[in-house]
């Protein structure tokens, strides 16, 4: 198989070759490690799809989403507006990434 050079625009191909040198996650080694584990080319070293929900980054995101959902439900506001995808409070990413 021919290896692609890892220049801009080819980061996805590089990640498939386990080259994460172009991935900049703003200083979140925990998120980078999760991505590396998910993208491993050898399935025996790849993170199981069942392990992803238990990863600390995903667990923290789920906890925030559940908290926002409960506030919206208690206040009888739109459940769609309660989604972090619809409106993200300041500090959302820092809390998920444990900064």
Secondary structure, DSSP 8 states (H G I E B T S, - for coil): -------TT-HHHHHHTT--TT---SS-HHHHHHHHHHT-SSTTTS--HHHHTTSHHHHHHHHHHHHHHHHHHHHT--TTTTSTTT---TTHHHHHTT-
